[in-house]
Structures are given as structure tokens and as C-alpha cells.
Amino acid sequence: GLAFLAAGFSSLPIILAVCALTGLVGINYAVICKYFPDGGGVYSAARSQGRLLAVVGALLLVADLTVTAALSGWSALSYFNIPILREHIVLSTVTVLLLMGLINFYGPKHSGSLAVILAVPTVVAVIALIFISAPHLTTRYLEPLHESYQHVWVQFCSVILALSGVEAIANLTGV
């Protein structure tokens, strides 16, 4: 959706590039899990080089998740066309993040139950969207990239940032 918003009908190459990068990241995750089966990823890999490097890696990851969650919350609330949210965007974002923290305070069992409850209407909505969209999925409207490569790069990075926001919010749920 964000790729289409950024590039319109010429977004297919951006979507394919994002899919390729996501696949590459998934392959790298599989390799890391193979070499560090006890988990930890970056921490385990850095710890083999030294404890200080492991601590720095962990702190950078926590900082990344914190900033990404804040930016993602800000962006998500900006999409809503509710004037009170837009006027008090900082307070709204902090409130939503604190609410998510409160849900996670009760542990993965309860937040997982809430995630399952919320997943049911999400699945129904996705299936409905597929049925509504299926007749309109044609290549008739595809267009070549119109913008300069610099502008396409910005569009690509916007989509990657949106995906990393989704990952950060998923990590906050504990599920």
C-alpha cells in the first residue's frame, strides 16, 4: 500500500525490490539461527568477539526498536483523519505506546490472547479485500518508473521504513 502511495501505478519494481530484500534478510536470519541455535542473534555473534561489543549491539538494537516504534506510532496516527489526534500527535503516540506496554506487562499469554482475538477480524478483512480486489488485478495499469533514480530510492526507503515499523510494533507485542 505504501509503495502504491509513493509511486502509484509504477510501484511494481519497488515492491519486487522490497520483496527481494526481505527474502535476503530472511535467509540471513536462517543462517544466524543455524550458527547460534540457542538464540540471541546479534548478541550471541557479538559476544563471541567480546562482552563489550555484545552490550553495544544490544543497546543499539534497543535504541533502534525504540525510535522505530515511536516513528511508526507517529506515522500510524498521522494516517487517521481525526483532528484531535493530529493536533496532539506526540501525546497520542506516547499514549498508544504506553497502552501497548501495559498490555505487554501482563505477559505473552494475555497479549497473545489479545493478538489472536484481533487476528480474527484482520483475517476476515484481508479475505474480503482479496475477493473485492481480485477482478481488478490486471497488468493493464502498470507503468514504468517516472521519477529519477534518486526519487525512486527515497520511495524504496520509505517502504523499507514502513516494514521496519511493522517489525518494531510486532516486537513490542511479545508474540
Disulfide bonds with the S-S distance in Angstrom:
none
